[in-house]
Each structure stands twice: as structure tokens, then as C-alpha cells.
């Protein structure tokens, strides 16, 4: 098939050619958590919608999760890893501060031709990576790209804080992007945003140059996730609504044209609020946080792959991806499948 013509500005349309995901084998239920902190299945479920989450093994790192998801995406796209030209890994739980996790993924996949680097945008990271990769492919800078959202959040959770430890899980999701051919789907629009003034609402305060971990502060658990939940909730709902509306409008669509919404899987109350503000049916929203919890940059990517493989998306469907995370960051994308 011939490649679709470029736009009036000379940009090539870009599509998602394949998706993949990987979840660690270990399941931690709400009942399991109740043995660690003062909580219960009823308390967690009513406040978050989460029933269980996956926990990676001690010798299983973020790069390992990412590589497994990447292999599945490459297989579905029909692209051998050695033919990849770009790898972007979105993560806030890298294997090491340097080099980037993407470098380890490149080595594990044998993708020697690929330029590889990380994006740190928390839960919005996968959609940030999508826009970066789309731009490079659209302008001819790269012929294809692998984007991965991957997190081992269990290594950065304070397991004595019931307000945060119940929320997070481990996992990875991936997608392969290629130029779209005539008659194929494509990414119609994308939007990103940041408000650094709210950085302290959700962060890992220790472990960086501003607060190195030393013998004197090692017991303070500064290298774990800290969150002001109520403020995050308020900003998340407003930002995700605005981002969704912008992506839909930029794509030349209306909310009624969206066949499936895949939101960030953080909290069922946030998702319900977004559904209400966008005036879409809950039947048209993909939700899997009950099984995996909040997997940060991996959440939207895992949900996209599951929706794809479960037949929830058909050729020609319009889907909306939207996420919100620490930074504060937010992003959305409207896609014709």
C-alpha cells in the first residue's frame, strides 16, 4: 500500500501499528495490604476503586517490564526490534539515574539502530512520549518508534503510609508508531501541559540533587512517593477535562464522536468526574484500575493494549487517551484507529 500523502505542511500522518503490555506475576490484594497497614478492602475500594495491584520481583527492574511490553508491541506491529529507529521510555522509576532506562531496553531488545532516551513526566509520560515520537516520524526524522510507559513503583512506595501505598502498582505498556498508509488510522491530535507551581503536591522529595539520601536522613523515607490527595484530585479533574476537550476540538470531532475513552487509571472517583464533565457514557470508558491500581506512565499504555486485544476498538473508531500526573503534568490524544 502506498504511504498516505503528507499534510499541507509536509508532515506525514502517523499511526499506532501495534500495542503490548506486561504485568508482573505477583498479585497484591487489598486484603494483603491490610496485613501491612491499618486499612481494609472496603476502605480502599470505596475510596479508589482498586481491588488489587501487581508487584515486580526483587530482581525484576523497570527495564525488564518495559522490554516485555515492547516485544509484544513489536510482534503485533510486525516490526523486528533490530529495525526500530527510536525508543522512548516514559518512567519515574528508572533502573538507574543514568544511563536512561531506554538504553537498557535497547540492549535487551537488540535494537542497536535505535536512538534511546527517557521521558520523565509521571503519569502523563506515555502521552508525552507519543507526541515526541509522532513529531519525529511526521517530519521524517525517524521511520518508526517504540514508546513505552513502564514503572516499578513498588520500589518507591512507603509501605507504612496507607494513604499512598494502596494506590500504586507495577507494570508496562508499549506502542509502535509508524507512518500511516492510505486508508489506515492515525493520530489526529495531541496536547500537553505543565504547571510546575504545583510540583510539591505529588513528588518523591528525596534521592535527587536537592535532597540526596544520606545516613542522617535514610530513615525518613524521603525517596518514596508523597501526595496531597485532595489537591491532586481537584487539579486532575480540571486538567484532564480541559486536555480532553482540546484534543477533541483539534481533531475536528465532538464528544459524541468518541467511541472509547481511555483515561489515566488513578482513582475511580477521578474517572467518574471526567465522565460526568465530558458527558460520555461509562460504557464507552475503559477501566482496569481495579486490577492494577495506578501504574503511573504505564497506566494508559496498559489500558490501550488491553482494549485493543479485547476487541474494544475497531478500525475507524475514534479513541481518546488522557492522563494527569506529578509535575503537575497532563496530556491527551485523539486517535482514529
Beta strands, then each sheet from edge to edge (+ up, - down):
strand 1: 14-22
strand 2: 26-29
strand 3: 52-55
strand 4: 86-90
strand 5: 115-119
strand 6: 144-152
strand 7: 170-179
strand 8: 186-194
strand 9: 202-203
strand 10: 226-227
strand 11: 260-263
strand 12: 285-286
strand 13: 318-325
strand 14: 329-336
sheet 1: 1+ 7- 6+ 4+ 5+
sheet 2: 2+ 3-
sheet 3: 8+ 14- 13+ 11+ 12+
sheet 4: 9+ 10-
end
